[in-house]
Amino acid sequence: MIQVALINKLMMKRTAIKFVLLVLTATLFHTLSAQTTPNPSSPVVKKAPKYDTIIRKHVDKPVVKAKPVQKPVVQEIVLPVPEFVNQPCYYDKPGNKLVKLETTTAQLLTKKKTLGLKGAKQFFSMDGTSSKVRFITRDSVAFFIKTSGDVIDLTSYIKLYKFIPEDQKREVTVTTKEGLLNDKEDEKGKLITMSVKPISKDNYRIEFNEPLDAGEYGFIWVKNMDLKEFSVFAFGIDWKNSN
């Protein structure tokens, strides 16, 4: 009877152990099923595919424009204007300024040569052998003059003469009348050829085709040759090295 009781007790223990193992197995299975089964209420997160190559976005570098080369600013030269009308002034180009000439007068004289046998001459004569206004130059000699606006051909009204010093005077022959015996050696000075170019309204630039020789000069308005006295704008030119 004792052996039967032990056997029954062992059988009951084995049955209890099997039950416990069965419960544990069922619990473990339920847990694993809950972890692997997706929850329909939870969003599904898709994993991005993996690539071996790294792709980088290409960004062009900004183009740097070269700064333009700035040209030197050329300052415009404003030419001076004579203060008074009909009075030529020497143009000092380096200083861009005007220099007034000596204002004097000349007498228009007529002289017969050898009682008229050698004809007669008209000449301008002014006091002094030299001008107080002098320039040491021979190149790029120019003068500016302003008119009242009623002059059509300026070279017909104003002349430039080269005077010859003689007996405390400066003289230049204007016209000659031939006689029975001609004597051209008695002629003095000469008329200088010049050109006139407009600068602005009523303002002109006087230039010369050839360089002026050293000597005494004078601008004279010859609009009315019936006068006996004329206004002269005189100057002298000196050369350091005359050639």
CYANA upper distance limits for C-alpha pairs under 8 A (distance plus 0.5 A):
  1 MET  CA      5 ALA  CA      6.81
  2 ILE  CA      6 LEU  CA      6.88
  3 GLN  CA      7 ILE  CA      6.66
  4 VAL  CA      8 ASN  CA      6.67
  5 ALA  CA      9 LYS  CA      6.69
  6 LEU  CA     10 LEU  CA      6.69
  7 ILE  CA     11 MET  CA      6.71
  8 ASN  CA     12 MET  CA      6.74
  9 LYS  CA     13 LYS  CA      6.88
 10 LEU  CA     14 ARG  CA      6.75
 11 MET  CA     15 THR  CA      6.62
 12 MET  CA     16 ALA  CA      6.64
 13 LYS  CA     17 ILE  CA      6.63
 14 ARG  CA     18 LYS  CA      6.64
 15 THR  CA     19 PHE  CA      6.72
 16 ALA  CA     20 VAL  CA      6.74
 17 ILE  CA     21 LEU  CA      6.67
 18 LYS  CA     22 LEU  CA      6.50
 19 PHE  CA     23 VAL  CA      6.64
 20 VAL  CA     24 LEU  CA      6.68
 21 LEU  CA     25 THR  CA      6.51
 22 LEU  CA     26 ALA  CA      6.64
 23 VAL  CA     27 THR  CA      6.64
 24 LEU  CA     28 LEU  CA      6.58
 25 THR  CA     29 PHE  CA      6.60
 26 ALA  CA     30 HIS  CA      6.67
 27 THR  CA     31 THR  CA      6.75
 28 LEU  CA     32 LEU  CA      6.75
 29 PHE  CA     33 SER  CA      6.62
 30 HIS  CA     34 ALA  CA      6.78
 31 THR  CA     35 GLN  CA      7.01
 32 LEU  CA     36 THR  CA      6.92
 33 SER  CA     37 THR  CA      6.48
 38 PRO  CA     42 SER  CA      8.31
 79 LEU  CA     96 ASN  CA      7.26
 79 LEU  CA     97 LYS  CA      8.34
 80 PRO  CA     96 ASN  CA      7.50
 80 PRO  CA     97 LYS  CA      6.57
 80 PRO  CA     98 LEU  CA      7.30
 81 VAL  CA     98 LEU  CA      8.41
 81 VAL  CA    144 PHE  CA      8.04
 81 VAL  CA    145 ILE  CA      8.47
 81 VAL  CA    146 LYS  CA      7.90
 81 VAL  CA    203 ASN  CA      7.85
 82 PRO  CA     87 GLN  CA      8.12
 82 PRO  CA     88 PRO  CA      8.13
 82 PRO  CA     89 CYS  CA      7.38
 82 PRO  CA     98 LEU  CA      7.70
 82 PRO  CA    144 PHE  CA      7.35
 82 PRO  CA    145 ILE  CA      6.78
 82 PRO  CA    146 LYS  CA      6.55
 84 PHE  CA    146 LYS  CA      7.45
 85 VAL  CA    145 ILE  CA      7.53
 85 VAL  CA    146 LYS  CA      5.30
 85 VAL  CA    147 THR  CA      5.48
 85 VAL  CA    148 SER  CA      6.79
 86 ASN  CA    145 ILE  CA      6.72
 86 ASN  CA    146 LYS  CA      6.25
 86 ASN  CA    147 THR  CA      5.84
 86 ASN  CA    148 SER  CA      8.16
 87 GLN  CA    145 ILE  CA      6.49
 87 GLN  CA    146 LYS  CA      7.55
 87 GLN  CA    233 PHE  CA      7.86
 88 PRO  CA    100 LYS  CA      8.08
 88 PRO  CA    101 LEU  CA      7.92
 88 PRO  CA    143 PHE  CA      6.63
 88 PRO  CA    144 PHE  CA      6.08
 88 PRO  CA    145 ILE  CA      4.98
 88 PRO  CA    146 LYS  CA      7.96
 88 PRO  CA    219 PHE  CA      8.19
 88 PRO  CA    233 PHE  CA      7.75
 89 CYS  CA     98 LEU  CA      6.30
 89 CYS  CA     99 VAL  CA      6.01
 89 CYS  CA    100 LYS  CA      5.47
 89 CYS  CA    101 LEU  CA      6.53
 89 CYS  CA    143 PHE  CA      5.81
 89 CYS  CA    144 PHE  CA      5.85
 89 CYS  CA    145 ILE  CA      6.94
 90 TYR  CA     98 LEU  CA      6.03
 90 TYR  CA     99 VAL  CA      5.49
 90 TYR  CA    100 LYS  CA      6.97
 90 TYR  CA    101 LEU  CA      7.55
 90 TYR  CA    141 VAL  CA      8.33
 90 TYR  CA    142 ALA  CA      6.75
 90 TYR  CA    143 PHE  CA      4.96
 90 TYR  CA    144 PHE  CA      7.01
 91 TYR  CA     96 ASN  CA      7.58
 91 TYR  CA     97 LYS  CA      6.55
 91 TYR  CA     98 LEU  CA      5.29
 91 TYR  CA     99 VAL  CA      6.96
 91 TYR  CA    141 VAL  CA      8.09
 91 TYR  CA    142 ALA  CA      6.18
 91 TYR  CA    143 PHE  CA      5.68
 91 TYR  CA    144 PHE  CA      6.88
 92 ASP  CA     96 ASN  CA      6.03
 92 ASP  CA     97 LYS  CA      5.77
 92 ASP  CA     98 LEU  CA      6.40
 92 ASP  CA     99 VAL  CA      7.53
 93 LYS  CA     97 LYS  CA      7.36
 98 LEU  CA    144 PHE  CA      8.30
101 LEU  CA    133 VAL  CA      6.62
101 LEU  CA    233 PHE  CA      6.05
101 LEU  CA    234 ALA  CA      6.30
101 LEU  CA    235 PHE  CA      6.51
102 GLU  CA    131 SER  CA      7.40
102 GLU  CA    132 LYS  CA      7.21
102 GLU  CA    133 VAL  CA      6.44
102 GLU  CA    232 VAL  CA      8.38
102 GLU  CA    233 PHE  CA      5.87
102 GLU  CA    234 ALA  CA      5.45
102 GLU  CA    235 PHE  CA      6.77
103 THR  CA    231 SER  CA      7.75
103 THR  CA    232 VAL  CA      6.41
103 THR  CA    233 PHE  CA      5.36
103 THR  CA    234 ALA  CA      6.95
104 THR  CA    126 MET  CA      8.25
104 THR  CA    231 SER  CA      6.59
104 THR  CA    232 VAL  CA      5.70
104 THR  CA    233 PHE  CA      6.94
104 THR  CA    234 ALA  CA      7.72
105 THR  CA    126 MET  CA      6.75
105 THR  CA    229 GLU  CA      7.11
105 THR  CA    230 PHE  CA      6.01
105 THR  CA    231 SER  CA      5.10
105 THR  CA    232 VAL  CA      5.66
106 ALA  CA    124 PHE  CA      6.26
106 ALA  CA    125 SER  CA      5.67
106 ALA  CA    126 MET  CA      4.91
106 ALA  CA    127 ASP  CA      8.18
106 ALA  CA    229 GLU  CA      6.22
106 ALA  CA    230 PHE  CA      5.84
106 ALA  CA    231 SER  CA      7.01
106 ALA  CA    232 VAL  CA      6.94
107 GLN  CA    124 PHE  CA      5.97
107 GLN  CA    125 SER  CA      5.75
107 GLN  CA    126 MET  CA      6.92
107 GLN  CA    228 LYS  CA      6.26
107 GLN  CA    229 GLU  CA      5.18
107 GLN  CA    230 PHE  CA      6.99
108 LEU  CA    122 GLN  CA      7.25
108 LEU  CA    123 PHE  CA      6.20
108 LEU  CA    124 PHE  CA      5.20
108 LEU  CA    125 SER  CA      7.15
108 LEU  CA    227 LEU  CA      8.16
108 LEU  CA    228 LYS  CA      5.61
108 LEU  CA    229 GLU  CA      6.64
108 LEU  CA    230 PHE  CA      8.05
109 LEU  CA    122 GLN  CA      6.03
109 LEU  CA    123 PHE  CA      5.97
109 LEU  CA    124 PHE  CA      6.84
109 LEU  CA    125 SER  CA      7.85
109 LEU  CA    228 LYS  CA      7.95
110 THR  CA    120 ALA  CA      7.51
110 THR  CA    121 LYS  CA      6.14
110 THR  CA    122 GLN  CA      4.94
110 THR  CA    123 PHE  CA      7.06
111 LYS  CA    120 ALA  CA      6.03
111 LYS  CA    121 LYS  CA      5.94
111 LYS  CA    122 GLN  CA      6.98
112 LYS  CA    116 GLY  CA      5.72
112 LYS  CA    118 LYS  CA      8.10
112 LYS  CA    119 GLY  CA      6.58
112 LYS  CA    120 ALA  CA      4.66
112 LYS  CA    121 LYS  CA      7.01
113 LYS  CA    117 LEU  CA      7.08
113 LYS  CA    118 LYS  CA      5.63
113 LYS  CA    119 GLY  CA      6.18
113 LYS  CA    120 ALA  CA      6.08
113 LYS  CA    121 LYS  CA      8.37
114 THR  CA    118 LYS  CA      6.33
114 THR  CA    119 GLY  CA      8.25
116 GLY  CA    120 ALA  CA      6.78
116 GLY  CA    179 GLY  CA      6.80
117 LEU  CA    179 GLY  CA      5.53
117 LEU  CA    180 LEU  CA      5.63
117 LEU  CA    181 LEU  CA      6.19
118 LYS  CA    178 GLU  CA      6.79
118 LYS  CA    179 GLY  CA      4.85
118 LYS  CA    180 LEU  CA      6.30
118 LYS  CA    181 LEU  CA      5.00
118 LYS  CA    182 ASN  CA      5.65
118 LYS  CA    183 ASP  CA      6.76
119 GLY  CA    176 THR  CA      7.82
119 GLY  CA    177 LYS  CA      5.60
119 GLY  CA    178 GLU  CA      4.92
119 GLY  CA    179 GLY  CA      4.18
119 GLY  CA    180 LEU  CA      7.56
119 GLY  CA    181 LEU  CA      7.84
119 GLY  CA    182 ASN  CA      7.53
120 ALA  CA    176 THR  CA      6.25
120 ALA  CA    177 LYS  CA      5.48
120 ALA  CA    178 GLU  CA      7.23
120 ALA  CA    179 GLY  CA      7.87
121 LYS  CA    173 THR  CA      7.45
121 LYS  CA    174 VAL  CA      7.91
121 LYS  CA    175 THR  CA      6.12
121 LYS  CA    176 THR  CA      4.66
121 LYS  CA    177 LYS  CA      6.46
122 GLN  CA    173 THR  CA      6.54
122 GLN  CA    174 VAL  CA      5.94
122 GLN  CA    175 THR  CA      5.64
122 GLN  CA    176 THR  CA      6.77
123 PHE  CA    171 GLU  CA      7.14
123 PHE  CA    172 VAL  CA      5.93
123 PHE  CA    173 THR  CA      4.69
123 PHE  CA    174 VAL  CA      5.45
123 PHE  CA    175 THR  CA      7.49
124 PHE  CA    171 GLU  CA      6.00
124 PHE  CA    172 VAL  CA      5.92
124 PHE  CA    173 THR  CA      7.04
124 PHE  CA    174 VAL  CA      7.46
125 SER  CA    169 LYS  CA      6.98
125 SER  CA    170 ARG  CA      6.13
125 SER  CA    171 GLU  CA      5.00
125 SER  CA    172 VAL  CA      7.36
126 MET  CA    169 LYS  CA      6.19
126 MET  CA    170 ARG  CA      5.85
126 MET  CA    171 GLU  CA      7.15
127 ASP  CA    168 GLN  CA      7.05
127 ASP  CA    169 LYS  CA      5.26
127 ASP  CA    170 ARG  CA      6.87
128 GLY  CA    165 PRO  CA      8.38
128 GLY  CA    168 GLN  CA      5.68
128 GLY  CA    169 LYS  CA      5.39
128 GLY  CA    170 ARG  CA      6.83
129 THR  CA    165 PRO  CA      5.35
129 THR  CA    166 GLU  CA      7.32
129 THR  CA    167 ASP  CA      8.28
129 THR  CA    168 GLN  CA      5.68
129 THR  CA    169 LYS  CA      5.60
129 THR  CA    170 ARG  CA      5.91
130 SER  CA    165 PRO  CA      7.70
130 SER  CA    170 ARG  CA      7.91
130 SER  CA    216 GLU  CA      6.85
130 SER  CA    236 GLY  CA      7.44
131 SER  CA    216 GLU  CA      7.37
131 SER  CA    234 ALA  CA      6.78
131 SER  CA    235 PHE  CA      5.77
131 SER  CA    236 GLY  CA      6.13
132 LYS  CA    235 PHE  CA      7.54
132 LYS  CA    236 GLY  CA      8.14
133 VAL  CA    234 ALA  CA      7.91
133 VAL  CA    235 PHE  CA      5.53
133 VAL  CA    236 GLY  CA      6.75
134 ARG  CA    235 PHE  CA      6.06
134 ARG  CA    236 GLY  CA      4.98
134 ARG  CA    237 ILE  CA      6.03
134 ARG  CA    238 ASP  CA      7.56
135 PHE  CA    235 PHE  CA      8.25
135 PHE  CA    236 GLY  CA      6.82
135 PHE  CA    237 ILE  CA      5.42
135 PHE  CA    238 ASP  CA      6.67
136 ILE  CA    237 ILE  CA      6.34
136 ILE  CA    238 ASP  CA      5.32
136 ILE  CA    239 TRP  CA      6.06
136 ILE  CA    240 LYS  CA      7.53
137 THR  CA    141 VAL  CA      8.06
137 THR  CA    237 ILE  CA      7.17
137 THR  CA    238 ASP  CA      7.16
137 THR  CA    239 TRP  CA      6.59
138 ARG  CA    211 PRO  CA      6.20
138 ARG  CA    212 LEU  CA      6.40
138 ARG  CA    213 ASP  CA      7.57
138 ARG  CA    214 ALA  CA      8.24
138 ARG  CA    237 ILE  CA      8.03
138 ARG  CA    239 TRP  CA      7.58
139 ASP  CA    211 PRO  CA      6.47
139 ASP  CA    212 LEU  CA      8.42
140 SER  CA    211 PRO  CA      8.13
141 VAL  CA    207 GLU  CA      7.31
141 VAL  CA    208 PHE  CA      8.01
141 VAL  CA    211 PRO  CA      7.99
141 VAL  CA    212 LEU  CA      8.23
142 ALA  CA    205 ARG  CA      7.30
142 ALA  CA    206 ILE  CA      6.08
142 ALA  CA    207 GLU  CA      5.55
142 ALA  CA    208 PHE  CA      8.05
143 PHE  CA    205 ARG  CA      6.25
143 PHE  CA    206 ILE  CA      5.49
143 PHE  CA    207 GLU  CA      7.38
144 PHE  CA    203 ASN  CA      7.69
144 PHE  CA    204 TYR  CA      6.20
144 PHE  CA    205 ARG  CA      5.16
144 PHE  CA    206 ILE  CA      6.62
145 ILE  CA    203 ASN  CA      6.37
145 ILE  CA    204 TYR  CA      5.88
145 ILE  CA    205 ARG  CA      7.05
145 ILE  CA    206 ILE  CA      8.11
146 LYS  CA    202 ASP  CA      6.15
146 LYS  CA    203 ASN  CA      4.99
146 LYS  CA    204 TYR  CA      6.86
147 THR  CA    151 VAL  CA      7.48
147 THR  CA    202 ASP  CA      5.75
147 THR  CA    203 ASN  CA      6.98
148 SER  CA    202 ASP  CA      7.09
149 GLY  CA    201 LYS  CA      8.50
149 GLY  CA    202 ASP  CA      5.88
153 ASP  CA    157 TYR  CA      7.80
154 LEU  CA    158 ILE  CA      6.84
154 LEU  CA    196 VAL  CA      7.79
155 THR  CA    159 LYS  CA      7.09
155 THR  CA    194 MET  CA      8.25
155 THR  CA    195 SER  CA      8.02
155 THR  CA    196 VAL  CA      7.73
156 SER  CA    222 VAL  CA      8.33
156 SER  CA    223 LYS  CA      7.96
157 TYR  CA    221 TRP  CA      6.09
157 TYR  CA    222 VAL  CA      5.84
157 TYR  CA    223 LYS  CA      5.36
158 ILE  CA    219 PHE  CA      7.14
158 ILE  CA    220 ILE  CA      6.09
158 ILE  CA    221 TRP  CA      4.88
158 ILE  CA    222 VAL  CA      6.35
158 ILE  CA    223 LYS  CA      7.89
159 LYS  CA    191 LEU  CA      7.86
159 LYS  CA    192 ILE  CA      8.07
159 LYS  CA    219 PHE  CA      6.08
159 LYS  CA    220 ILE  CA      5.90
159 LYS  CA    221 TRP  CA      6.95
159 LYS  CA    222 VAL  CA      7.51
160 LEU  CA    191 LEU  CA      6.67
160 LEU  CA    192 ILE  CA      6.02
160 LEU  CA    193 THR  CA      8.21
160 LEU  CA    194 MET  CA      8.36
160 LEU  CA    217 TYR  CA      7.45
160 LEU  CA    218 GLY  CA      6.16
160 LEU  CA    219 PHE  CA      4.96
160 LEU  CA    220 ILE  CA      6.92
161 TYR  CA    172 VAL  CA      7.51
161 TYR  CA    189 GLY  CA      7.60
161 TYR  CA    190 LYS  CA      6.27
161 TYR  CA    191 LEU  CA      5.13
161 TYR  CA    192 ILE  CA      6.17
161 TYR  CA    217 TYR  CA      6.15
161 TYR  CA    218 GLY  CA      6.02
161 TYR  CA    219 PHE  CA      7.03
161 TYR  CA    220 ILE  CA      8.28
162 LYS  CA    172 VAL  CA      7.27
162 LYS  CA    189 GLY  CA      5.67
162 LYS  CA    190 LYS  CA      5.87
162 LYS  CA    191 LEU  CA      6.92
162 LYS  CA    192 ILE  CA      7.43
162 LYS  CA    215 GLY  CA      7.66
162 LYS  CA    216 GLU  CA      6.27
162 LYS  CA    217 TYR  CA      5.00
162 LYS  CA    218 GLY  CA      7.17
163 PHE  CA    170 ARG  CA      6.02
163 PHE  CA    171 GLU  CA      5.60
163 PHE  CA    172 VAL  CA      5.40
163 PHE  CA    188 LYS  CA      7.80
163 PHE  CA    189 GLY  CA      5.45
163 PHE  CA    190 LYS  CA      7.74
163 PHE  CA    215 GLY  CA      8.00
163 PHE  CA    216 GLU  CA      5.79
163 PHE  CA    217 TYR  CA      6.12
163 PHE  CA    218 GLY  CA      7.85
164 ILE  CA    170 ARG  CA      5.82
164 ILE  CA    171 GLU  CA      5.78
164 ILE  CA    172 VAL  CA      6.79
164 ILE  CA    188 LYS  CA      6.74
164 ILE  CA    189 GLY  CA      5.98
164 ILE  CA    215 GLY  CA      8.32
164 ILE  CA    216 GLU  CA      7.37
165 PRO  CA    169 LYS  CA      6.11
165 PRO  CA    170 ARG  CA      4.87
165 PRO  CA    171 GLU  CA      6.92
165 PRO  CA    216 GLU  CA      8.31
166 GLU  CA    170 ARG  CA      6.49
166 GLU  CA    171 GLU  CA      7.60
170 ARG  CA    216 GLU  CA      8.38
171 GLU  CA    188 LYS  CA      7.27
171 GLU  CA    189 GLY  CA      7.58
172 VAL  CA    187 GLU  CA      8.23
172 VAL  CA    188 LYS  CA      5.53
172 VAL  CA    189 GLY  CA      5.13
172 VAL  CA    190 LYS  CA      7.02
173 THR  CA    187 GLU  CA      6.27
173 THR  CA    188 LYS  CA      5.69
173 THR  CA    189 GLY  CA      6.69
173 THR  CA    190 LYS  CA      7.43
174 VAL  CA    190 LYS  CA      8.46
178 GLU  CA    182 ASN  CA      6.38
193 THR  CA    208 PHE  CA      7.06
193 THR  CA    209 ASN  CA      7.55
194 MET  CA    206 ILE  CA      7.22
194 MET  CA    207 GLU  CA      6.21
194 MET  CA    208 PHE  CA      5.06
194 MET  CA    209 ASN  CA      6.94
195 SER  CA    206 ILE  CA      6.29
195 SER  CA    207 GLU  CA      5.82
195 SER  CA    208 PHE  CA      6.51
195 SER  CA    209 ASN  CA      7.94
196 VAL  CA    204 TYR  CA      6.90
196 VAL  CA    205 ARG  CA      6.14
196 VAL  CA    206 ILE  CA      5.19
196 VAL  CA    207 GLU  CA      6.91
197 LYS  CA    204 TYR  CA      6.01
197 LYS  CA    205 ARG  CA      5.64
197 LYS  CA    206 ILE  CA      7.07
197 LYS  CA    207 GLU  CA      8.46
198 PRO  CA    202 ASP  CA      8.12
198 PRO  CA    203 ASN  CA      6.56
198 PRO  CA    204 TYR  CA      4.83
198 PRO  CA    205 ARG  CA      6.67
199 ILE  CA    203 ASN  CA      6.00
199 ILE  CA    204 TYR  CA      5.63
199 ILE  CA    205 ARG  CA      6.90
200 SER  CA    204 TYR  CA      7.54
208 PHE  CA    212 LEU  CA      8.28
212 LEU  CA    237 ILE  CA      8.36
213 ASP  CA    237 ILE  CA      7.82
214 ALA  CA    236 GLY  CA      7.89
214 ALA  CA    237 ILE  CA      5.38
214 ALA  CA    238 ASP  CA      5.59
214 ALA  CA    239 TRP  CA      6.55
214 ALA  CA    242 SER  CA      8.32
215 GLY  CA    236 GLY  CA      6.17
215 GLY  CA    237 ILE  CA      5.91
215 GLY  CA    238 ASP  CA      7.22
216 GLU  CA    234 ALA  CA      8.05
216 GLU  CA    235 PHE  CA      6.72
216 GLU  CA    236 GLY  CA      5.02
216 GLU  CA    237 ILE  CA      7.14
217 TYR  CA    234 ALA  CA      6.12
217 TYR  CA    235 PHE  CA      5.91
217 TYR  CA    236 GLY  CA      6.34
217 TYR  CA    237 ILE  CA      8.47
218 GLY  CA    232 VAL  CA      6.36
218 GLY  CA    233 PHE  CA      5.78
218 GLY  CA    234 ALA  CA      4.52
218 GLY  CA    235 PHE  CA      6.72
219 PHE  CA    232 VAL  CA      6.06
219 PHE  CA    233 PHE  CA      5.54
219 PHE  CA    234 ALA  CA      6.84
220 ILE  CA    230 PHE  CA      7.34
220 ILE  CA    231 SER  CA      6.67
220 ILE  CA    232 VAL  CA      5.47
220 ILE  CA    233 PHE  CA      7.27
221 TRP  CA    230 PHE  CA      7.58
221 TRP  CA    231 SER  CA      7.39
221 TRP  CA    232 VAL  CA      8.07
222 VAL  CA    230 PHE  CA      8.33
